[in-house]
Amino acid sequence: MAELLTTNDKRTCLCAELSSANVGQTVCVMGWAQKQRDLGALIFIDLRDRSGIVQLAFDDATDREAFDKAFTVRAEFVLCAHGVVRPRGEGAVNKNIPTGEIEIAVSELKILSAAQTPPFEIVENSKANDMLRLKYRYLDLRRPDMQHAIATRHKITKIARDYFDEN
C-alpha cells in the first residue's frame, strides 16, 4: 500500500507556512494525517507536520483515485499531497489555527506509510499515562507541546554554550 516518492514529490513548504497570500499556488506538502472527516461527496484531512496543521480537501473535482485513497486514510498515516491552495468556503474559516482561512484542493495523494490506530491521541496536553507515553516515545515526540519543550531546551543550551565559547 505504501508508495514511493518520485522527483516531483519535493516538499514546497511546511503546513503552517501557508496563508491566504498563497491562494492559487500549486504546493506539495507532507506530514501525518491528524484526522479524516468523510462527508460523503467531500472528504477533509487535517495534515500535520512539525510546523502546524493544514486542511486537505477532496471533492467532485478531485481525481477519483486520489479521492478513493483519501477515503482509506486514518490517523497517523504518512502522506504526500499535491494541490492548489484555495480559500475556504463561507462560514468554514477556522480562526483557531493560522491556516484556518485556506485549504489545499488535492490533485494527487500518495500514502507513504499506513499506520495502525495509535494507543493515544497525538494532541497537546494528552491525558495518556506516563508509562504508555514512554512505551510509545516515538509517537509522544510528535505532540506539539513535546516539540516545543525540546526546541526550548535546545535554545537554552545553545545560548549557554555560545556564552562559554565566547568567554
C-alpha positions as CSV (number, residue, x, y, z in Angstrom):
1,M,0.0,0.0,0.0
2,A,2.9,2.4,0.6
3,E,4.0,4.4,-2.4
4,L,7.5,5.6,-3.3
5,L,8.4,9.2,-3.8
6,T,9.4,10.5,-7.2
7,T,11.5,13.5,-8.2
8,N,8.2,15.5,-8.5
9,D,7.5,14.9,-4.8
10,K,9.6,17.6,-3.3
11,R,8.0,19.4,-0.4
12,T,7.5,23.1,-1.4
13,C,6.6,24.4,2.1
14,L,5.7,23.3,5.6
15,C,2.0,23.2,6.6
16,A,2.0,26.3,8.8
17,E,3.9,28.4,6.2
18,L,0.8,28.6,4.0
19,S,-1.6,31.6,4.2
20,S,-4.1,33.4,2.1
21,A,-1.1,35.0,0.3
22,N,-0.5,31.6,-1.3
23,V,-4.0,31.2,-2.8
24,G,-3.7,29.9,-6.4
25,Q,-0.3,28.4,-5.9
26,T,0.4,24.7,-6.5
27,V,2.1,23.2,-3.5
28,C,3.4,19.8,-2.3
29,V,3.0,19.2,1.5
30,M,3.9,16.1,3.6
31,G,3.1,15.0,7.1
32,W,0.9,12.9,9.3
33,A,-2.8,12.7,9.0
34,Q,-4.3,14.2,12.2
35,K,-7.8,13.2,11.4
36,Q,-10.1,12.5,8.4
37,R,-13.7,13.7,8.0
38,D,-15.8,11.9,5.4
39,L,-19.0,13.9,4.4
40,G,-19.9,11.6,1.5
41,A,-19.1,13.7,-1.6
42,L,-16.5,15.6,0.4
43,I,-13.5,14.4,2.4
44,F,-11.3,16.6,4.6
45,I,-8.0,15.5,6.1
46,D,-6.1,17.6,8.6
47,L,-2.4,17.2,7.7
48,R,0.1,17.9,10.5
49,D,3.9,18.4,10.3
50,R,6.3,19.9,12.8
51,S,5.1,23.4,12.0
52,G,1.4,23.0,12.2
53,I,-1.8,21.8,10.5
54,V,-3.4,22.5,7.1
55,Q,-6.6,21.1,5.7
56,L,-6.6,18.9,2.6
57,A,-9.9,18.9,0.6
58,F,-11.2,16.2,-1.7
59,D,-14.4,16.9,-3.7
60,D,-16.0,16.3,-7.1
61,A,-13.1,18.0,-8.9
62,T,-10.6,15.6,-7.3
63,D,-9.2,12.7,-9.3
64,R,-11.2,9.6,-8.4
65,E,-8.0,7.6,-7.5
66,A,-7.0,10.4,-5.0
67,F,-10.5,10.5,-3.6
68,D,-10.5,6.7,-3.0
69,K,-7.1,6.9,-1.3
70,A,-8.4,9.7,0.9
71,F,-11.3,7.6,2.0
72,T,-8.8,4.9,3.4
73,V,-6.7,7.4,5.3
74,R,-6.7,7.1,9.1
75,A,-4.8,8.9,12.0
76,E,-1.0,9.0,11.7
77,F,-0.8,7.8,8.0
78,V,2.2,9.5,6.4
79,L,1.0,11.4,3.3
80,C,2.3,13.4,0.4
81,A,-0.2,15.7,-1.2
82,H,-0.1,17.9,-4.3
83,G,-2.7,20.5,-4.9
84,V,-3.7,24.2,-5.3
85,V,-4.2,26.5,-2.3
86,R,-7.7,27.9,-2.2
87,P,-9.7,30.0,0.3
88,R,-12.1,28.0,2.5
89,G,-15.8,28.4,1.8
90,E,-18.0,31.0,3.5
91,G,-18.5,30.1,7.2
92,A,-15.8,27.3,7.0
93,V,-13.0,29.6,8.3
94,N,-11.3,28.3,11.4
95,K,-9.9,31.2,13.4
96,N,-8.2,28.8,15.9
97,I,-5.3,27.9,13.6
98,P,-3.0,30.1,11.4
99,T,-4.0,28.2,8.2
100,G,-7.7,28.4,9.0
101,E,-8.6,30.7,6.1
102,I,-7.2,28.3,3.4
103,E,-7.3,24.7,2.3
104,I,-5.5,22.6,-0.3
105,A,-7.6,21.3,-3.2
106,V,-5.7,18.0,-3.7
107,S,-5.0,16.8,-7.2
108,E,-2.6,13.9,-6.2
109,L,-2.3,12.0,-2.9
110,K,0.3,9.4,-2.0
111,I,0.2,7.3,1.1
112,L,3.8,6.9,2.1
113,S,3.1,4.7,5.1
114,A,-0.1,3.3,6.6
115,A,-0.4,3.2,10.3
116,Q,-2.2,1.3,12.9
117,T,-4.5,3.2,15.3
118,P,-2.2,4.9,17.8
119,P,-2.6,4.0,21.5
120,F,-3.3,7.6,22.4
121,E,-4.3,10.7,20.5
122,I,-1.4,12.9,19.3
123,V,-2.5,16.2,20.7
124,E,-1.3,18.8,23.2
125,N,-1.8,18.0,26.8
126,S,-2.5,14.4,26.2
127,K,-4.3,12.6,29.1
128,A,-2.4,9.3,28.4
129,N,-0.5,7.9,31.4
130,D,3.3,8.3,31.6
131,M,4.1,4.7,31.1
132,L,2.1,4.4,27.9
133,R,3.7,7.6,26.6
134,L,7.2,6.3,27.4
135,K,6.5,2.9,25.8
136,Y,5.5,4.8,22.6
137,R,8.0,7.6,22.9
138,Y,8.3,7.9,19.1
139,L,4.6,8.9,19.0
140,D,4.9,11.1,22.1
141,L,7.6,13.2,20.4
142,R,5.1,14.1,17.6
143,R,3.0,16.1,20.1
144,P,3.3,19.9,19.7
145,D,3.9,20.5,23.4
146,M,6.8,17.9,23.4
147,Q,8.3,19.5,20.3
148,H,8.1,23.0,21.9
149,A,9.8,21.7,25.1
150,I,12.6,20.1,23.1
151,A,13.1,23.2,20.9
152,T,13.2,25.4,24.1
153,R,15.7,23.2,25.8
154,H,17.9,23.4,22.6
155,K,17.8,27.2,22.6
156,I,18.7,27.5,26.2
157,T,21.6,25.1,25.9
158,K,22.8,26.9,22.7
159,I,22.8,30.2,24.5
160,A,24.8,28.8,27.4
161,R,27.3,27.1,25.1
162,D,27.7,30.2,22.9
163,Y,28.3,32.3,26.1
164,F,31.0,29.9,27.3
165,D,32.6,29.7,23.8
166,E,32.9,33.5,23.7
167,N,34.3,33.7,27.2
